[in-house]
Every structure is written in C-alpha cells, then in structure tokens.
Amino acid sequence: MKLALLLVLLALAWASAYPAKDAKPEDPTASELPADNRSRFAMLDDVRLLANGLLQLGHSLREFVHKTKGQINDIFNKLSIFDRSFNQLSEVTSEIREKEEELKKTTSVLKANNQEIKSLSLEIHSKMNSILEERSQLQTKVGGLEEKISGLSQSLPPAEQLGEISQLKEVIYAQERSITALLKEVKGQHEQLNFHRDKIKLLEERLSSDAFQETMEKTADSTHEAPGLEYLAHNLTNSSSDMNDLPSDCSEVFSRGERKSGIYPIKPNQSEPFYVYCQITADGGSTVIQSRQDGSVDFDQTWERYENGFGNLEKEFWLGLRKMYAIARESRSILHIELEDWKQGRRFIEYLFTLEGPASHYALHLTHLSGDLPDAMTNYTGIRFSTKDNHSNKEDSTCTHNHTGGWWFNTCGGNNLNGRYTHSRPRGRIERKRGIHWRPAGGNSYSLKATTISIRPAAHDDSFL
C-alpha cells in the first residue's frame, strides 16, 4: 500500500515538473515571473518530493526485507524439524521392518521343524506298528514251535532234533530280546520328539502373544494327605515294569514333558522308588531335598530320621541322606541353596558337589560356582554329617551341643540350615547359633526365615573351578 502511494506521488511530481505543452497557466501572476526562476523552483520541489519518496520507499523496503527474512528463517526451522522427524521415523520404520523379517524367519524355521517332527513321528509310528506285527507273528511261530516241541517231547525225539530245537529257541529268544530293546529305543525317541514338539509349541505361543506369564498350579488338594517319605516298594500295586519305568530324578521328569512343580515318584539307579518334590521352571527340574518355611516340623531329630527323611513334602521336610545319595551318585550334581531373611530379602548360591555313602557318614565335597549369597561352605571338603546322637567328626560333640538338628558341622562353623526354627530374629548369640543361620567366613551371621535346598544334574559345560 505504501509503495503504491509512493508511486502516485512520484507521478504527480513528474507531471508538475514537466507540464503538457498545450497547458495554459491558470494563475495570472505566474506568467509575469521570469521563466528561469519558475523552472528552478519547480526543480527544487521535484527533488524534495523525489527524495521524500525514495526515503519512504527505502524504509518500506527495509521493513519488507526484515519480515521476509524472519518468515524465511521460520520456514527453514520448520523444514529442519520436519527433516529430523522424518529421519527418526525412517529409522524406526527400518527397525520394525528388520524385526518383522527376523520374526518371519523364526516362524518359518519353527514351522519347518514342526513339519519335520510330524513326519518323523509318523514314520516312527509306522515302524512301531510293523515291529509289533512282526512280534505277533514271531509269537505265533513260537507258540506253534512250542506245541511241536511238546509233541516231540512226548514222542521222545532223538538227541539231534532236541539240539536243533534248543538252538531254534535261542535264536527266537535273541530276536525277542532285540525287538524289546528296539521298542524301548523307539519309545525313548518318541518321548524326545514329543518333548521337542511341546517346546516348539511353547515358542510359538510366546511369539504369538504379547506377554508370556508362567503359571504354577498345585499338584494336589490341600485337604488331601500328602505322600510320605517312605520307599514305595511295599505301597504300590503297580507291576515291576511300571516301577522300573519311573524317572531317575526331577530333571528327567521335566524331560518327559511335565511343566508343573509338585510331588512325583522317582527311581534312581540301584534304589527303591520314592516320592520327591520337583521344583520345575522353564529351564528344567530340580529335586528339593530340604524345605523350611514356618517351623511346622521339628528338625531336632536323630541320625536314623535324618538318614531316612521326615516331614511333609508339601510343606517342611528333609528328604533323607540315603535318598540324596541315591540321586547324587547318578551323575555330577549342582547344589542350589536359596535363603530368605526376616526382611524378605532372598539370595541364592550354587555349588558343584559330590556326596559319599553311609560308610563315610555322607561326607560332603563342595566347589563354589555362582550366586549373590556370600559363600560360607567353600572349605567343606570331606566334612561328615552329624546329629546329636551320632558324632562323626572330632568336634561334633561340642557342635551338636551348641547347635540343634543335624548338619555338616565344620569345626562348629558358621552355618546350620537345620537348626531350631524361631519366629523372629533372635537377639542372643547362643540363640542365633541354635537357630537357622548362615555365616560366611569373616562376615556377619544371617538369621533366616525360610530355606530351600535342591539338587540337579550338572550340565556338560560345568566344570570344577
């Protein structure tokens, strides 16, 4: 607007400075002034008008330039913000695409494995059916041969025929044994395939769900009586084949497809079957050998009770030294100790360990592995188990007098997880030593509210440090 007014003023000034040739002066006095004076005054007025117009034009142009610069700067700032946002969006989009590609690849691999397992399972089933048919045919042949043998025995065949018949029987029995072994091997492979199929199904559920929550359910109703800690040889009515088919420990319970913590029967090597409490997680199964929770079971027991076990498998119990030895001698084992103090603080520690038999009073050998609990049992090498009525170490008489319960007392050392249960942290030093406590070398003593001790087989990559 200002620029338009300025142009109008310049036009008027030009018109006044250079009038038209035909124009006549209206003022009679103007014709009387000399021509030179009129032209000089007119030029001065034009110069003034032109200067004022140019000055205003300069001010307007400067304001216009400033506003234009500000608008351009705002546009550049918005463009830079847009560029950064676009770059961030591009990066996030690329990451999402990469994750989507990885998920697709994993899903395709799982589907391929699942299909392969299904085909293997069908093949194994067909082989089992063919083997069973062959077995039935062989049994039929054996029955016919037995009838023939009985007939021949009645007719008193010669010694040569009897020798041939016995050889034929031995061949048939050898085939029978080989078929039985093959069936057992096929059954083990089938169980492994079922385990892998369940694992793949679990992975597929994890991929398809937004969050995975592990649920633990109780294995028996609390109103029912829990299984005891005695051996099962005189209590079960199952056949001997069923008894021999029991898992050797809780890790094998897990490998057979069980995914719930609870009470299961096991049969370690060279041992009668018995019940144990299996603590099962997503990584595997562990056999619980001791549990202290609320003081409902008295742990100040005799040697015989500590050797055979006592308590309630669903609450507080000591599994028994004989059963622990039967499980531990299967393979190298890991001892897992989890403790809870009176401030609800939970810590754990793990050892590689071996346990000797009853002739050595179940001597313990430990090597520290890992955990966030201060170590208090590193020097437990060859320490024997002791109770108040069976002192197997030199200082046992003093240790069992100052402590309660049975434990691997190391020169009256600083821990006893089978001590007297107290419902609060004892104030006196003697009371703390007689209770459940854990004391690292050169450290403070932990008065404990709850303890859980479990064992599991050591992995192939675990080694003594």
JODAQUI-V916716 format. One record per backbone hydrogen bond with DSSP energy under -0.5 kcal/mol. NH is the residue of the N-H (numbers start at 0). CO is the residue of the C=O. E is the energy in kcal/mol with one decimal. If there is no record, write none. Layout:
nh,co,e
NH,CO,E
NH,CO,E
This chain:
nh,co,e
4,0,-2.1
5,1,-2.2
6,2,-1.9
7,3,-1.9
8,4,-2.3
9,5,-2.1
10,6,-2.0
11,7,-2.1
12,8,-2.4
13,9,-2.2
14,10,-2.2
15,11,-2.3
16,12,-2.0
17,13,-2.0
22,19,-0.8
27,25,-0.6
29,26,-0.5
30,26,-0.7
31,28,-0.9
32,28,-0.6
32,29,-0.8
37,33,-1.7
38,34,-1.9
39,35,-2.0
40,36,-2.3
41,37,-2.3
42,38,-2.0
43,39,-2.0
44,40,-2.2
45,41,-2.2
46,42,-2.5
47,43,-2.5
48,44,-2.7
49,45,-3.1
50,46,-2.9
51,47,-2.8
52,48,-2.7
53,49,-2.6
54,50,-2.7
55,51,-2.6
56,52,-2.6
57,53,-2.6
58,54,-2.4
59,55,-2.8
60,56,-2.7
61,57,-2.5
62,58,-2.5
63,59,-2.5
64,60,-2.4
65,61,-2.6
66,62,-2.5
67,63,-2.4
68,64,-2.7
69,65,-2.5
70,66,-2.6
71,67,-2.6
72,68,-2.8
73,69,-2.5
74,70,-2.4
75,71,-2.5
76,72,-2.7
77,73,-2.6
78,74,-2.4
79,75,-2.5
80,76,-2.5
81,77,-2.5
82,78,-2.5
83,79,-2.5
84,80,-2.7
85,81,-2.7
86,82,-2.5
87,83,-2.7
88,84,-2.6
89,85,-2.2
90,86,-2.4
91,87,-2.7
92,88,-2.4
93,89,-2.4
94,90,-2.5
95,91,-2.6
96,92,-2.3
97,93,-2.4
98,94,-2.8
99,95,-2.5
100,96,-2.3
101,97,-2.5
102,98,-2.8
103,99,-2.3
104,100,-2.5
105,101,-2.8
106,102,-2.6
107,103,-2.5
108,104,-2.4
109,105,-2.6
110,106,-2.5
111,107,-2.4
112,108,-2.7
113,109,-2.7
114,110,-2.4
115,111,-2.4
116,112,-2.7
117,113,-2.3
118,114,-2.3
119,115,-2.5
120,116,-2.8
121,117,-2.5
122,118,-2.3
123,119,-2.8
124,120,-2.6
125,121,-2.4
126,122,-2.5
127,123,-3.0
128,124,-2.5
129,125,-2.4
130,126,-2.7
131,127,-2.7
132,128,-2.4
133,129,-2.5
134,130,-2.7
135,131,-2.7
136,132,-2.5
137,133,-2.8
138,134,-2.7
139,135,-2.4
140,136,-2.5
141,137,-3.0
142,138,-2.8
143,139,-2.5
144,140,-2.9
145,141,-2.7
146,142,-2.2
147,143,-2.4
148,144,-3.1
149,145,-2.9
150,146,-2.4
151,147,-3.0
152,148,-2.9
153,149,-1.7
154,150,-1.9
155,152,-0.6
156,151,-1.1
161,157,-1.6
162,158,-2.2
163,159,-2.0
164,160,-2.5
165,161,-2.4
166,162,-2.2
167,163,-2.4
168,164,-2.4
169,165,-2.4
170,166,-2.3
171,167,-2.4
172,168,-3.0
173,169,-2.4
174,170,-2.4
175,171,-2.3
176,172,-2.5
177,173,-2.4
178,174,-2.5
179,175,-2.3
180,176,-2.6
181,177,-2.4
182,178,-2.6
183,179,-2.3
184,180,-2.3
185,181,-2.7
186,182,-2.4
187,183,-2.2
188,184,-2.4
189,185,-2.5
190,186,-2.2
191,187,-2.2
192,188,-2.5
193,189,-2.4
194,190,-2.3
195,191,-2.6
196,192,-2.5
197,193,-2.4
198,194,-2.3
199,195,-2.4
200,196,-2.3
201,197,-2.3
202,198,-2.2
203,199,-2.4
204,200,-2.1
205,201,-2.0
206,202,-2.2
207,203,-2.3
208,204,-1.4
212,210,-0.5
214,212,-0.5
223,220,-1.7
231,272,-3.1
234,231,-1.3
235,231,-1.8
242,238,-1.8
243,239,-2.2
244,240,-1.0
245,242,-1.2
252,248,-1.3
253,249,-2.1
254,250,-1.9
255,251,-1.3
256,253,-1.9
257,252,-1.7
261,277,-1.7
263,275,-2.3
265,273,-2.6
266,246,-3.0
270,267,-1.3
273,265,-2.1
274,229,-0.6
275,263,-2.2
276,287,-0.5
277,261,-3.3
277,275,-0.6
278,276,-0.5
278,285,-2.8
279,277,-0.8
280,283,-2.7
285,278,-2.0
286,454,-2.8
287,276,-2.4
287,285,-0.6
288,452,-2.8
289,452,-1.6
290,316,-2.0
291,450,-2.7
298,296,-0.6
300,298,-1.7
305,301,-2.1
306,302,-2.0
307,303,-2.0
308,304,-2.8
309,317,-2.1
311,315,-3.3
312,226,-0.6
314,311,-1.8
316,290,-1.3
317,309,-2.8
318,288,-2.5
320,305,-2.0
321,306,-2.3
323,319,-2.4
324,320,-2.4
325,321,-2.0
326,322,-2.1
327,323,-2.8
328,324,-1.9
329,326,-1.2
330,327,-0.7
332,352,-1.1
333,455,-2.8
334,350,-3.2
335,333,-0.6
335,453,-3.1
336,334,-0.5
336,348,-2.7
337,451,-2.6
338,346,-2.7
339,449,-2.3
340,344,-2.0
341,446,-0.7
343,340,-1.3
346,338,-2.2
348,336,-2.0
349,369,-2.7
350,334,-2.2
351,366,-2.6
352,332,-2.0
353,364,-1.7
355,362,-2.6
359,356,-1.2
360,357,-1.6
361,356,-2.4
363,382,-2.5
364,353,-1.9
365,379,-1.4
366,351,-1.7
368,349,-2.7
369,349,-1.0
371,347,-0.8
372,347,-1.8
379,376,-1.4
380,378,-1.8
381,363,-1.8
381,379,-0.5
382,363,-1.2
384,360,-2.6
385,406,-2.0
386,389,-1.9
387,300,-0.5
389,386,-1.1
391,389,-0.8
395,392,-1.0
398,394,-2.3
399,395,-3.3
400,396,-0.9
401,397,-2.1
402,398,-2.2
406,385,-1.7
408,406,-1.4
410,408,-0.8
415,436,-2.4
418,415,-0.8
419,433,-3.0
431,427,-1.8
432,428,-2.0
433,429,-1.7
434,430,-0.9
435,419,-0.8
436,415,-1.5
436,434,-0.6
437,445,-1.8
438,413,-1.1
439,443,-0.7
440,374,-0.8
442,439,-2.0
445,437,-3.1
446,444,-0.6
447,435,-2.2
447,445,-0.5
448,339,-3.1
449,339,-1.7
450,291,-1.9
451,337,-2.0
452,289,-2.4
453,335,-2.4
454,286,-2.3
455,333,-1.4
457,331,-3.3
461,458,-1.2
